[in-house]
């Protein structure tokens, strides 16, 4: 499914992390794919409220939880800078789809990083 939200189409997810050699691009690419799948799900399912949105973002957060092992295998980790950037991109997604009032911590409440 092609993403139709122009804000999302123009966004480069995790951009500051790509500029830092500490974060391996091949793992960041998987993180970007998670965020794009989240956007596709939001467009397909059109959550009616924050509860429905959070269910989608928690699922995507679980995927990031699994990605932590790949960061570690590559000599990296989801540390403070990465956590903040990932959280910012989740907040951007929520806002881009009309959920500007979404709580940033609640969007990624299922994280273990």
C-alpha positions as a Markdown table, in Angstrom:
| # | Residue | x | y | z |
|---|---|---|---|---|
| 1 | Unk | 0.0 | 0.0 | 0.0 |
| 2 | Unk | 1.4 | 3.4 | -0.9 |
| 3 | Unk | 1.4 | 6.0 | 1.8 |
| 4 | Unk | -0.8 | 9.0 | 0.8 |
| 5 | Unk | -0.1 | 11.4 | 3.7 |
| 6 | Unk | 2.2 | 14.0 | 2.1 |
| 7 | Unk | 3.8 | 14.9 | 5.4 |
| 8 | Unk | 4.9 | 11.3 | 5.9 |
| 9 | Unk | 6.0 | 10.9 | 2.2 |
| 10 | Unk | 8.3 | 13.9 | 2.7 |
| 11 | Unk | 9.7 | 12.7 | 6.0 |
| 12 | Unk | 13.0 | 10.9 | 6.4 |
| 13 | Unk | 12.6 | 8.8 | 9.5 |
| 14 | Unk | 15.5 | 8.5 | 11.9 |
| 15 | Unk | 17.4 | 11.0 | 9.9 |
| 16 | Unk | 19.8 | 12.2 | 12.7 |
| 17 | Unk | 20.7 | 8.6 | 13.4 |
| 18 | Unk | 21.8 | 7.9 | 9.9 |
| 19 | Unk | 24.3 | 10.7 | 10.2 |
| 20 | Unk | 25.9 | 9.0 | 13.2 |
| 21 | Unk | 28.2 | 6.0 | 12.3 |
| 22 | Unk | 27.4 | 4.5 | 15.8 |
| 23 | Unk | 24.0 | 3.4 | 14.3 |
| 24 | Unk | 24.3 | 0.9 | 11.5 |
| 25 | Unk | 22.4 | 1.9 | 8.4 |
| 26 | Unk | 21.1 | -1.7 | 7.8 |
| 27 | Unk | 19.4 | -1.7 | 11.2 |
| 28 | Unk | 18.1 | 1.8 | 10.9 |
| 29 | Unk | 16.6 | 0.8 | 7.6 |
| 30 | Unk | 14.6 | -1.8 | 9.5 |
| 31 | Unk | 13.5 | 0.8 | 12.0 |
| 32 | Unk | 12.4 | 3.1 | 9.1 |
| 33 | Unk | 10.4 | 0.2 | 7.6 |
| 34 | Unk | 8.7 | -0.3 | 11.0 |
| 35 | Unk | 7.6 | 3.4 | 11.0 |
| 36 | Unk | 6.4 | 3.2 | 7.4 |
| 37 | Unk | 4.4 | 0.0 | 8.1 |
| 38 | Unk | 2.9 | 1.9 | 11.1 |
| 39 | Unk | 1.8 | 4.7 | 8.7 |
| 40 | Unk | 0.4 | 2.2 | 6.2 |
| 41 | Unk | -1.6 | 0.5 | 9.0 |
| 42 | Unk | -2.9 | 3.9 | 10.2 |
| 43 | Unk | -4.1 | 4.7 | 6.7 |
| 44 | Unk | -5.6 | 1.3 | 6.2 |
| 45 | Unk | -7.3 | 1.0 | 9.6 |
| 46 | Unk | -8.1 | 4.7 | 10.2 |
| 47 | Unk | -8.1 | 4.5 | 14.0 |
| 48 | Unk | -11.0 | 6.5 | 15.4 |
| 49 | Unk | -9.5 | 7.5 | 18.7 |
| 50 | Unk | -6.3 | 7.5 | 20.7 |
| 51 | Unk | -7.0 | 4.0 | 22.1 |
| 52 | Unk | -7.1 | 2.6 | 18.6 |
| 53 | Unk | -4.0 | 4.6 | 17.6 |
| 54 | Unk | -2.1 | 3.4 | 20.7 |
| 55 | Unk | -2.8 | -0.2 | 19.8 |
| 56 | Unk | -1.1 | 0.3 | 16.5 |
| 57 | Unk | 1.9 | 2.2 | 17.9 |
| 58 | Unk | 2.4 | -0.4 | 20.6 |
| 59 | Unk | 2.6 | -3.1 | 17.9 |
| 60 | Unk | 5.2 | -1.0 | 16.1 |
| 61 | Unk | 7.1 | -0.5 | 19.4 |
| 62 | Unk | 7.2 | -4.2 | 19.9 |
| 63 | Unk | 8.9 | -4.5 | 16.6 |
| 64 | Unk | 11.5 | -1.9 | 17.8 |
| 65 | Unk | 12.0 | -4.0 | 20.9 |
| 66 | Unk | 13.0 | -7.0 | 18.7 |
| 67 | Unk | 15.3 | -4.7 | 16.7 |
| 68 | Unk | 17.3 | -4.0 | 19.8 |
| 69 | Unk | 19.1 | -7.4 | 19.4 |
| 70 | Unk | 20.2 | -6.4 | 15.9 |
| 71 | Unk | 21.5 | -3.1 | 17.1 |
| 72 | Unk | 23.5 | -5.0 | 19.8 |
| 73 | Unk | 24.8 | -7.5 | 17.3 |
| 74 | Unk | 26.1 | -4.6 | 15.2 |
| 75 | Unk | 27.9 | -3.0 | 18.2 |
| 76 | Unk | 25.2 | -0.4 | 18.8 |
| 77 | Unk | 22.1 | -0.1 | 20.9 |
| 78 | Unk | 19.0 | 1.9 | 21.3 |
| 79 | Unk | 20.4 | 4.4 | 23.8 |
| 80 | Unk | 19.3 | 7.9 | 24.8 |
| 81 | Unk | 19.8 | 9.7 | 21.4 |
| 82 | Unk | 18.1 | 6.8 | 19.5 |
| 83 | Unk | 15.3 | 6.6 | 22.1 |
| 84 | Unk | 14.5 | 10.3 | 21.7 |
| 85 | Unk | 14.6 | 10.2 | 17.9 |
| 86 | Unk | 12.4 | 7.1 | 17.7 |
| 87 | Unk | 9.9 | 8.7 | 20.1 |
| 88 | Unk | 10.0 | 11.9 | 18.1 |
| 89 | Unk | 9.2 | 10.0 | 14.9 |
| 90 | Unk | 6.3 | 8.2 | 16.7 |
| 91 | Unk | 5.0 | 11.6 | 17.8 |
| 92 | Unk | 5.4 | 13.0 | 14.3 |
| 93 | Unk | 3.3 | 10.1 | 12.9 |
| 94 | Unk | 0.6 | 10.6 | 15.4 |
| 95 | Unk | 0.4 | 14.3 | 14.6 |
| 96 | Unk | 0.6 | 13.8 | 10.9 |
| 97 | Unk | -2.6 | 11.6 | 11.1 |
| 98 | Unk | -4.5 | 14.1 | 13.2 |
| 99 | Unk | -3.6 | 12.9 | 16.7 |
| 100 | Unk | -1.6 | 15.9 | 17.9 |
| 101 | Unk | -2.9 | 15.3 | 21.4 |
| 102 | Unk | -1.4 | 11.8 | 21.6 |
| 103 | Unk | 0.9 | 11.4 | 24.6 |
| 104 | Unk | 4.5 | 10.7 | 23.5 |
| 105 | Unk | 5.2 | 8.2 | 26.2 |
| 106 | Unk | 1.9 | 6.4 | 25.7 |
| 107 | Unk | 2.7 | 6.0 | 22.0 |
| 108 | Unk | 5.7 | 3.9 | 22.9 |
| 109 | Unk | 4.5 | 2.5 | 26.3 |
| 110 | Unk | 5.4 | -1.1 | 25.4 |
| 111 | Unk | 9.1 | -0.2 | 24.8 |
| 112 | Unk | 11.9 | -2.0 | 26.7 |
| 113 | Unk | 14.6 | 0.3 | 25.5 |
